[in-house]
């Protein structure tokens, strides 16, 4: 069954966000707020997705492929927004309308609504929800036969009857329509204070002899709209609950969900453990049997099977199977740790290829370097890779034994099986199997302390 056209109303001003950025581009678990209904429409199989935007907020950055936009020239309400898209809406196929700031409407709901609408044959089908506290929501008023009659807005309750206020069935803001009928009748709605409200078309449908059907959604979280940052936080909490539950049901252990944050596009294989206070962000991929955390952030990185990361930050990096990171390590973009490689305590690695089984145990910076397999770089290793004009690459071979407090001045080459002495500044190539020593010879000055004491007493 075709889902038809999905129109997403996204022209709200969002002034309550108190932000210089448009409300709908604020991040929600790794996706712009309006990206959630766009993704739901695509996943549900919409033939066409149309985003209605304000004239001064084009939202081009979130449109993506296959999404068209219509401009609502004046802020004249939800009905005005749908009319602004009329020229783009295909006739003769179902039309689904949802809001850009209600992010938890998912593909399943859209598919179920489309099926209910097709089965019922009514010109309009509205998703409704029963909630414990309906304050602020539009109440669904039904006639004596139980058919939907109208929606009563309740932002101002002074003129409303107790009977209406007692209704717990509310409008979710998600509709399915026959586009020919709704667009014709919507053009006849009388604006109130300059705005056309989309639910005002429902009485006109009834007056024209049509029915307004309903589809009852069981999940009150569908009503979580975002108008300010407090509501954004509430939506994020619910979104995290859903994302983490999905991972846990797929075999991932999340030790402390309340302190864990996982973006929507993160992939985690079974039998991996996510320790407390961990963030997995962007397009991160994690293999099976890994342990990530505690107190760890991984962004846009690939983490192989059995990798261990403790109290560290990993950004745009790749860790092959069995690698270990941390505690207190920082892997910057371009870091590659091959199988069983180690980046230890207070180690920073950037744009470097660290060979299989190689260890950078602690207190080191390795940048713009190629390091072979089975090498050990001692504590305090530094690759000096910038000459104030360009970045140069250091090449360190396999099975190299680097002494503590060694600096390698790029573009130096340390060949396989070479050694470097502790405290050396290596600025010349070291041949295979050789020991590179580049430090001043130690000289002891006898009686130095006694002479200083005599000088002080004089």
N, C-alpha and C positions, 0 to 999 in steps of 0.2 A: 504494500500500500504506500502511495506517495505521501510524503509529509507536506508537499506543496511549498508555499512561501512562508518564511518566518521574518516578521518585522520586529526589530528590537528598538524600543523607544529609549533614546539616549541623549535627549536634548536638554535635560535638566541643568540648571545653573550650578548646583552643588555648592552654594554659598556657605552652607553650614559646615563644610569641611575646613573652612578658614585656611585655604590653600591657594597659592599662586598657580598650581597645576590643576587641570580639569579633574573633577572627582573620579571620572570613570577610567582614568589611567593610573590611579593609585593601585599599588600592588596588593594582590590577595593570593598568598601561597604560590608565588612564582608566576602569576598571570595577571594582566591588568583586569580591573574589576569587570569591565564590559567584555573582556575576553571569555569569561565564563559562559554567558548565554550564547556568544558566538560559537564556542566549542560545542556546547550542547546541541545547537541547531545543526551543526555539521555532522556530529556523531549520530544524531537522530535521522539523518538522511534528507535534510531539506534540499529542495531543488534550487532555491534561491534564498539568500540571506541579505536583508536590507537593514542598514543601521540609520536611524533618523537622528541627526545631529543638529546642534544649534549653529547659527550662522557664524558665530565667533569662536566656535570650538569644533573644528573639522574632524578631529580624532583620526587623521590619516595614519598615524603611527600604529594603530591597533586594527585597522581594517583587514589586512592580510589578503591573500588570494581568494577570489570568488565572493567577496563581500562588497556590496554596493552601498553607497550612502545617498541619503536624501536630506536636504537642508530644510529645517523648520525655521522660516524667516523670522517669525514672531513667537514669543513664548505664550502660545494660546492653548496650552493644555494638552492632555494625552490624545484627545480626539483630533485636535489640530495637528499633532505630530503624525498621526496615521494618515490624515488627509494630505500632509506634505509628501508622503510617499506614494500617493495614489497613482501617479504617472508611471511608477516602476513596478506596481503590483500586477502580476498576471491574473487574468480573469479565468474562471472555469476550473481553477484548482483551489484546494483548501488554503486558507490564510490563518496563520497562527501569530498572535501578538503577545509579546512579553516585554519586560522592562530590563534596561541595561544595568540597573542598580539592585537587582534581586538575583544574586549570583548562584544561589543553590537550586534554582530550577534546572533539572538535569535532562539528559536525553531520554531517559525512561519516561519521565512525565510527559515530555513532548510527544513521544510515540503513543503513549496511552491516551492522551488527549485527542490526537488525530484519529485514533481508532474509534474512540467513543463518539466523536463528532461525525465520522462517516457512518457509523452504525445508527445513530439517532436520527440523522437526516434533518436536524433543525438548522435554521440559518445561523444560529449562534450557540456556542457551548462555552460556559465559563467554569474555570477551575475554582472551586470553593474549598474552604478549610474550616473546621470547627476548632475553636481555641478556647482556653479557659478564660483568658482576659482579652476581650476584643476591643479594648480601648484604642481609639484612633483609627480603626479600620472601617472600611465601608461595609455596612451590614447588608446581608442578602435577604430581601423581603420576598416572601412567597405568598401566592394567593391561596384560596381555600382548598384548591385541588393539589397544592404542593408545587405548582409550577413557579419558576422565578418570575417575579413581577418587576422588580427594580433593585437598584443598589442605593442605599442611603448613606451619604458621607457623614461622618460623626466627628469631624475636627471641632465643630462648635455644637455643643449638646443642648444649649438653652431651649431651643424650639423643638426638641425631639421628645417623643413620648417614651414612657418607661417601657412600653411593649417593644419598641424598636431597640432601645438600649439593652434590653435583655437578650436580644438575639446574639448567639455565639457563632453562627455561620457567617464567614466574612469572604470578601472578594480578594483573591490572590493577585489579581492584575494580569492573569494569563487567560487568553481567550482563543477560541477557534471560530472563524467566521466563513460564511459564503461571501467572498470579496465583492461581488456585484451588488448584493443587497446592503451590506454594511456601509460601503462607501457612498451609495446613493442616499441612504437614510442619514448617515452621519453629517452630510452636507446640510441637512435640515435642522440639526440641533441648534437651539438658541444658546448663544454664549452666556455664561454667568460671570460677571466681573471680567469680561474679556477672554474667558477661557472656555474651551469646549472639552467636557469630560467624556471620555470614551464610554463609561457605563450608561450615559444618558441615551445612547442609541438603543438600549434594550427595551424600554417602553415603546419606542417607535416600531421596533420589530414586532412586538406583540400587537400593537395597534394595526399593523399591516397584515395581521392574520398569521404571523409566524410564531414559533415557540423559541424560548430560550432554555436550552438544556444545561445541565450541570454535570461536572465530573468532580467527585469528592476526592481530594488528596488527603492522605492520612498523616503526612509529616508536616507539623507546624513550622519546621525550620525553613520551609519554602517561602515563608513570609518575611524572612530576615532581609529586609531592605537596608541599604546603606545610604544614610544622609549625612552622617558626621563620623568623626574618628572613633567615637565610642561604639557606634554600630558596626564600623569596619572591624574593630577588635572582636566584637561578638560573632560576626560572620567568619572571621579567621579562626576563632576557637572551634566553631562547628565544622568548618572546612577541614581543619586539622584532625578533628575526631574521625571524620569520614575517611580521609586519606590514610591515616594511621591504621584504622580498622581494616582497610583493604589490604595493607601490607601484612598486618598480623595474621589475617586469615589466609594469606598466601605463604605463611611459614617464617615470617620475620619476627624476631623478638625485639620489642621496644620496651626497655626496662622501666622507663618513667615517662609515659606519654605527655604528661603535663609540662615537662621541661624540654620536650623534643619538638623540632620544627622540620617538616618535610615538604618540599615544594611538589607541585602537581606532576611535573614531568620526571621526577626522580624514579629510577628503577632499582629495585633491591631484590636479589635472589634469596631463595629460602636458606634457612639456617644461619643467616647473618644476625648479629646482635648489635643493636643500637643502644649505647649506654646513655645515662642522663646528661642533660644540658648539651645536646648535640643538634647542629643544624645541617641539613642536607639540602642544598639549594641548586637551582638552575637545572641543567641537563646532566646531573650526576648519575653515574651508573655504578652499582656495587655488586660484586659477584657473591658467590655462595661461601658460607663459613667465615666471613670477615667479622671483625669486631671493631666498631667505630665509636670512639668516645672513651670516657666522658669528656665534656668540655671541649668539643671539637667542632670545627666548621669545615665543610667540604663544598666547594662551589664549582660547578661545570667541570667535574673531573671523572675519570674512570678508575675504579678501584677493583682490583682483581680478586680472585678467590683466595681466602685465607689471609688477607691483608689485616694488619693490626695498626690502628691509628689511635694515639692517646694524647689528649690535651694539646691539639695542634690545629693549624689552619692549612688547608690544601686548596689551591686555586688553579683551575685550568691545567691540571697535571694528570699524569697517568702513572698508576702504581700496579705493576704486574704481580702475579700470584706470589704470596708469601712474603711480600715486602713489609717492613715495619717502619713506623714513623712516630717520633716523639719519645717522651713528652716534650712539649714546648718547642716543636719544630714549625717551620714556615716554608711550605713549598709554593713557590710563586709560578706564574704562567710559564709553561714549557718544560717544567721538571718532569723527567721520566726516570722512575726507579724500576729497573728490570727485576726479574725473579729473585726473591730473597734478599734484595738490597735493603740497606738500612740507612735511614736519616734519623740520627739520635737526638739527644737533649740539646736544645738551643742551637739547632742547625738550620741554616737557611740555604735553600737551593733554588736557583732560577735558570731556566732555559738551558738545562744540562741533562745529559744522558748518563745515568749512573748504572754501571754494568751489573750483571747478575752476580749476586753474592757479595758485592762490594759494600763496604761499611764506611759511613761518615758518622762516627759515633757521637761526637759532641763538640759544641762551641766552635762551629765552623761556618764559613760562607763559601759556597761553590756556585759560581755564576758563569754562564757561557762556557761550559766545559764538556769535554767528552772523556769519560772515565771507563776504563775497561773492566773486565770481569775479575772478581776475586781480589780487588785492591782494597787496601786499608789506609785511610787518610787519618792521621793522628789529630788529637785535640788541637784546636786553634788553627786549623788549615784555612788559608785564604787564597782564593784565586783573584788576583788583581787584574780585572778584565777591561778596564776603561782607561784610555790614555788622554782623555779630555777632548778627543776628536772622534773616536769610534770605539765600538766594543770589539774586543779581540777574543779569540777562543783559545782556551787552554786544552791541551791533549795529554791525558795521562793514561798510560797503557794498562795492561792486565797484570795482576799480581804485584803491583807496586806497593812498597812499604813506605808510606809517608811519615816522617817524624813529626812530633808535636811542634806547634808554633812554626809551621813552614808556610811561606808565602810563595805562590807561583805567579810570576809576572808574565802575563800573556803577551804575545802568542808563543809561549814556551811549549816544548814537547818532552814528555817524560816517557821513555820507551818501556816496553814490557820488562818485568822483573827487576826494575831499578829501585834504588833506595834514596831517601833524602834524610840528611841529618837534622836533628832537632834544632830549631831556631834558625833555620836557613832561609835566605831570600833567594829563590831560584830564578835567575833571569837568563840562563843559558840552557840549551837542551841537555838532557841526561841520557847517555846511551844505554842500551839494553844491559841489564845486570849490574850497572855501575852505581856507586854511591855519590850523590851530589851533596857537596858541603859548601855552603856559602854564608860564612859568619866570621866575625873577628875572633882571633885566637885569645883565649882567656889569659889574663896576666894578674897575678896576685901581688899587691903592694904590702909588704911586711911592715908592721908597726903603725899602720895608718891610723887606727883608733887612738893609740897613745899620743901621736903627734897632734891630732885634733884636740885632745884633752889638754895638752900642754899649751896649745895656742889659746884656748878659751881662758885658761888660768892666768895667762900673762897680763 
